Amino acid sequence: MLHVRLPSEKGASEMSAIRLRVTVVVEHEGKVLLIREQTQRGIFYNLPGGIVEYLEAIPDAAKREVMEETGLLVEMERLIWIDDRIDQEGNGKHTVGVGVLAKLVGDQTTPTPGGIVDEEIEWAGWVTIDEWKQLPNDHKTRPDQVKQVLSDPTYQPMYLGNMLSQAE
């Protein structure tokens, strides 16, 4: 896990960590790869992803997270967004998220829930954007963002703001 030490509001002697997270969009035959996982707030259908480890490059983290959660091999194509998750009211955590578009590598297209090591993943599979909108997910705006990325070849990476303030 990558930690950047910054002085907290309480003073320079107290330090706070900023974590880096990667979220991976993988499209296949008009559908998006999702996982169903148990989170602190309930069961949600989300894109694969997780914390970037110390000294790990973002493309390597994307590849590792998708493999761990779904058993599928991917390769990062490009950066698609950056967001923050700033929990000022709860535990005070700050996570910077990087969204990437990735493509499948090899012939394997059937995901395995939990991939190779992630026991928290209950299901992994392919769904359309419209199907995804009907499922519980952490960020209600995420399906529309992914739809825009996949439908517009000229899509440029953008800053999405604090995703925790958009969660329902």
C-alpha positions, 0 to 999 in steps of 0.5 A: 500500500502506497502511503504519502505522509502529510501533516494533519490539520491537528498539527505537523507532529500528527501524520495522515496517510493518503492511499492510492486505489486503482479501478479497472474497466474491462469490456467484452462483447458489449458488457462490463466486468463486475464483481459482487462483494461484501463491503462495510455498507453492504453487498455491492456490484462494483468494478474490479480494483483495489489498493496499489501496493508500495512500489507497484506501478498502476498497470501492474496493480490493475492486472493484479487486482483483476486476476485476484478478483476474477481470475482473468488476465488483462492489460491496461490500455489507458487512464480514464479518470482520477477521483478522491474518496475523502471521508472527513466525517467518518474515519478520516481516510483519504484515497486517490482513485485512478480509473483505467481501461483494460483489455482481456489478454488470452482466450479466457473470458469466463471470470471465476468469483474470487479469482485466485485469492480474494475470498470476499468476492461472491460473484464475478461476471459480465453485465450490460450498463443498463443491467448494472444500473439496476444493481446496488453499487457504491457509486450511482454515477459510475455506470454512466461514466463507464458508458461514456468512456466506452462509447466515445473513442475521444474520451479524455481522462477527467477528475471526478471529484469526491466520490464519497459525497456522491455515494447514496 
